[in-house]
Amino acid sequence: MENRNYIYGGLAALVVIILVIVFWPESQPDVLEPIIIDEPAIEKLVIPAPVEESVEEVLPELPPVPPAPRIISAPVDLNSSDDTSRQAAADLSVQMGRWLIPAEQIRKWVVFMDRAADGELQSKHRPWGIKLGGYIASGDEASPRTSSDNYQRYNKVVNTVNGIAVDKLAYYIDQWAPLFDEAYEELGRDGRFNGRVLLALDQVIAAEALPSVSQRLVRPSVMYKYADVRLESASDIEKLLWRMGPDNAAKLQAYAQRLRATMQAPPEYQSNF
């Protein structure tokens, strides 16, 4: 009986050992931990917005604005303008002031320039009293010709005109325009007197030179005339320039060009009043 118990005990121990061997958990494989690779941070590409460079515009330095020429203020009444007109003429040129005939100065200048705009020169009621002397002809009475001896008669007049400041004369014409326009309207004309002045200057500028210094003349009455009909048919302005000679004519034409340019594009002036 006792031996049987030993046998049962040994069998039970054997069974336990077998069960332990069967059901004992197998050794777990090593669990590999995930390898964390530190990837380099990818920087976000930031494209900067275009920077507008402020370009400072450099303007050319302008010359200083000159003060307006000091002139005699225009009279308010055309009928009582002679004294002021005489002062203005002397302000432009002392010599010119001496030549002007005081009475109705503005009206006379308006009529003179209106005729000159058509190439004509009036023989009466001129605004000045300049004594030039008689015309000098070369040759004899039977065959008179033009003479260069006449040129010097006009030297003083041309030099006096050339001595008048162009910008100042243009400023006078501009500032006295209402008075000139009033006298121009009295002639029954439309438009502005300024336009007639420009046309008169055009007549001087466009005048052609005399083909030859020595030209044959005729004297049907008191006055000499050109024997060549084509020359005699030239405008009064052209024939006046011929009488004063090529040098004086060139000076007067150059002055007319400067005056015309200044009247069309007057300079900017500071106020000096």
Salt bridges, closest charged atoms under 4 A:
ASP83 OD1 - ARG86 NH2 2.62
ASP91 OD1 - LYS168 NZ 3.14
GLU104 OE1 - ARG107 NH1 2.72
ASP114 OD2 - ARG189 NH2 2.70
ASP114 OD1 - ARG196 NE 2.74
ASP118 OD2 - ARG196 NH2 3.17
GLU120 OE1 - ARG115 NE 2.92
GLU141 OE2 - ARG219 NH1 3.83
ASP181 OD2 - ARG192 NE 3.39
GLU186 OE1 - ARG107 NE 2.79
ASP202 OD1 - ARG260 NE 2.46
ASP228 OD2 - ARG230 NH2 3.24
GLU232 OE2 - LYS239 NZ 3.14
